[in-house]
C-alpha cells in the first residue's frame, strides 16, 4: 500500500521547500540577466561604431556557433 503521508512529509519538508525557493530565485535572476545582456548586445550590434558592433558580433557568433556542451567544457576546464 502506498503511504501518502510519507510522501507529504518529504515533499513539504522545510529543506525541500527552501531548495524549491532557491531554484525559482536563481531561475528568475538568470532570466532577467539574460534579457539585460541580450538587450545590450542587440543595441551594440545595431551601432554604427565598429568598436561597439564588432565585439557584439564576435560574442553572438561564438555562442551561436558552438555547441552548449563545448561551452560548458570551456567554462569549467578553461578557467583557472
CNS distance restraints for C-alpha pairs under 8 A (distance, minus, plus):
assign (resid   3 and name CA) (resid   7 and name CA) 6.77 0.50 0.50
assign (resid   4 and name CA) (resid   8 and name CA) 6.14 0.50 0.50
assign (resid   5 and name CA) (resid   9 and name CA) 6.06 0.50 0.50
assign (resid   6 and name CA) (resid  10 and name CA) 6.44 0.50 0.50
assign (resid   7 and name CA) (resid  11 and name CA) 5.87 0.50 0.50
assign (resid   8 and name CA) (resid  12 and name CA) 5.81 0.50 0.50
assign (resid   9 and name CA) (resid  13 and name CA) 6.03 0.50 0.50
assign (resid  10 and name CA) (resid  16 and name CA) 7.56 0.50 0.50
assign (resid  11 and name CA) (resid  16 and name CA) 6.69 0.50 0.50
assign (resid  11 and name CA) (resid  17 and name CA) 7.83 0.50 0.50
assign (resid  12 and name CA) (resid  16 and name CA) 6.55 0.50 0.50
assign (resid  12 and name CA) (resid  17 and name CA) 6.24 0.50 0.50
assign (resid  13 and name CA) (resid  17 and name CA) 6.31 0.50 0.50
assign (resid  14 and name CA) (resid  18 and name CA) 6.07 0.50 0.50
assign (resid  15 and name CA) (resid  19 and name CA) 6.18 0.50 0.50
assign (resid  16 and name CA) (resid  20 and name CA) 6.28 0.50 0.50
assign (resid  17 and name CA) (resid  21 and name CA) 6.21 0.50 0.50
assign (resid  18 and name CA) (resid  22 and name CA) 6.13 0.50 0.50
assign (resid  19 and name CA) (resid  23 and name CA) 6.11 0.50 0.50
assign (resid  20 and name CA) (resid  24 and name CA) 6.25 0.50 0.50
assign (resid  21 and name CA) (resid  25 and name CA) 6.11 0.50 0.50
assign (resid  22 and name CA) (resid  26 and name CA) 6.13 0.50 0.50
assign (resid  23 and name CA) (resid  27 and name CA) 6.15 0.50 0.50
assign (resid  24 and name CA) (resid  28 and name CA) 6.23 0.50 0.50
assign (resid  25 and name CA) (resid  29 and name CA) 6.21 0.50 0.50
assign (resid  26 and name CA) (resid  30 and name CA) 5.98 0.50 0.50
assign (resid  27 and name CA) (resid  31 and name CA) 6.07 0.50 0.50
assign (resid  28 and name CA) (resid  32 and name CA) 6.18 0.50 0.50
assign (resid  29 and name CA) (resid  33 and name CA) 6.08 0.50 0.50
assign (resid  30 and name CA) (resid  34 and name CA) 6.01 0.50 0.50
assign (resid  31 and name CA) (resid  35 and name CA) 6.29 0.50 0.50
assign (resid  32 and name CA) (resid  36 and name CA) 6.26 0.50 0.50
assign (resid  33 and name CA) (resid  37 and name CA) 6.06 0.50 0.50
assign (resid  34 and name CA) (resid  38 and name CA) 5.89 0.50 0.50
assign (resid  35 and name CA) (resid  39 and name CA) 6.01 0.50 0.50
assign (resid  36 and name CA) (resid  40 and name CA) 6.31 0.50 0.50
assign (resid  37 and name CA) (resid  41 and name CA) 6.14 0.50 0.50
assign (resid  38 and name CA) (resid  42 and name CA) 6.02 0.50 0.50
assign (resid  39 and name CA) (resid  43 and name CA) 6.22 0.50 0.50
assign (resid  40 and name CA) (resid  44 and name CA) 6.08 0.50 0.50
assign (resid  41 and name CA) (resid  45 and name CA) 6.10 0.50 0.50
assign (resid  41 and name CA) (resid  56 and name CA) 5.63 0.50 0.50
assign (resid  42 and name CA) (resid  46 and name CA) 6.28 0.50 0.50
assign (resid  42 and name CA) (resid  56 and name CA) 7.81 0.50 0.50
assign (resid  43 and name CA) (resid  47 and name CA) 6.37 0.50 0.50
assign (resid  44 and name CA) (resid  52 and name CA) 5.29 0.50 0.50
assign (resid  44 and name CA) (resid  53 and name CA) 5.08 0.50 0.50
assign (resid  44 and name CA) (resid  56 and name CA) 6.10 0.50 0.50
assign (resid  45 and name CA) (resid  52 and name CA) 7.00 0.50 0.50
assign (resid  45 and name CA) (resid  53 and name CA) 4.36 0.50 0.50
assign (resid  45 and name CA) (resid  54 and name CA) 7.34 0.50 0.50
assign (resid  45 and name CA) (resid  56 and name CA) 5.71 0.50 0.50
assign (resid  45 and name CA) (resid  57 and name CA) 6.38 0.50 0.50
assign (resid  46 and name CA) (resid  53 and name CA) 6.76 0.50 0.50
assign (resid  47 and name CA) (resid  52 and name CA) 6.47 0.50 0.50
assign (resid  47 and name CA) (resid  53 and name CA) 5.72 0.50 0.50
assign (resid  48 and name CA) (resid  52 and name CA) 7.89 0.50 0.50
assign (resid  48 and name CA) (resid  53 and name CA) 7.02 0.50 0.50
assign (resid  49 and name CA) (resid  53 and name CA) 6.22 0.50 0.50
assign (resid  50 and name CA) (resid  54 and name CA) 5.42 0.50 0.50
assign (resid  51 and name CA) (resid  55 and name CA) 7.03 0.50 0.50
assign (resid  52 and name CA) (resid  56 and name CA) 6.77 0.50 0.50
assign (resid  53 and name CA) (resid  57 and name CA) 6.13 0.50 0.50
assign (resid  54 and name CA) (resid  58 and name CA) 6.21 0.50 0.50
assign (resid  55 and name CA) (resid  59 and name CA) 6.11 0.50 0.50
assign (resid  56 and name CA) (resid  60 and name CA) 6.14 0.50 0.50
assign (resid  57 and name CA) (resid  61 and name CA) 5.89 0.50 0.50
assign (resid  58 and name CA) (resid  62 and name CA) 6.06 0.50 0.50
assign (resid  59 and name CA) (resid  63 and name CA) 6.31 0.50 0.50
assign (resid  60 and name CA) (resid  64 and name CA) 5.87 0.50 0.50
assign (resid  61 and name CA) (resid  65 and name CA) 5.75 0.50 0.50
assign (resid  62 and name CA) (resid  66 and name CA) 6.04 0.50 0.50
assign (resid  63 and name CA) (resid  67 and name CA) 7.85 0.50 0.50
assign (resid  63 and name CA) (resid  71 and name CA) 7.79 0.50 0.50
assign (resid  66 and name CA) (resid  70 and name CA) 6.58 0.50 0.50
assign (resid  66 and name CA) (resid  71 and name CA) 6.91 0.50 0.50
assign (resid  67 and name CA) (resid  71 and name CA) 6.53 0.50 0.50
assign (resid  68 and name CA) (resid  72 and name CA) 6.20 0.50 0.50
assign (resid  69 and name CA) (resid  73 and name CA) 6.17 0.50 0.50
assign (resid  70 and name CA) (resid  74 and name CA) 6.12 0.50 0.50
assign (resid  71 and name CA) (resid  75 and name CA) 6.06 0.50 0.50
assign (resid  72 and name CA) (resid  76 and name CA) 6.20 0.50 0.50
assign (resid  73 and name CA) (resid  77 and name CA) 5.59 0.50 0.50
assign (resid  73 and name CA) (resid  78 and name CA) 7.29 0.50 0.50
assign (resid  74 and name CA) (resid  78 and name CA) 4.72 0.50 0.50
assign (resid  74 and name CA) (resid  79 and name CA) 7.34 0.50 0.50
assign (resid  75 and name CA) (resid  79 and name CA) 6.01 0.50 0.50
